[in-house]
Amino acid sequence: MKVTIYHNPRCSKSRQALDIIISRGIEPEIVEYLKTPLSATEIRRLLKQLHVGPREILRAKEAGEFGLADPALSDEALIAGLSRHPQVLERPIVVAGNKAVLGRPPEAVLSIL
């Protein structure tokens, strides 16, 4: 099974989730989304796999800084904002097969491994 982690190496929760994956003997594909921002299409796919809307994967503080905290913004506007400002994306997100989970807490990744 292919496992992908959308990872920020500066984030302790992201590093902990990566450690959990590796400790299971899994060599994940690591996507450093700050270096390679996700496209709107990729974000839509992740949202579908997570079974959430874009507001559920926004980091509150950063969303405010980039004008994405406005409750009147449409899902498409939020997705476009996430693509333009990857630092607003909550992390880590782990995908295994067709399932995805937000790694907060990091142990949540165990539910799909």
RAJOMO-V732674 format. One record per helix or strand of 2 or more residues. SS is the DSSP state (h for helix, s for strand). FROM is the first residue (numbers start at 1). TO is the last residue. Records with the same first field share a line. If there is no record, write none. Layout:
SS=FROM-TO / FROM-TO
//
This chain:
s=3-7 / 29-32 / 93-96 / 99-102
h=12-23 / 40-50 / 54-57 / 60-65 / 75-84 / 86-88 / 106-111
//
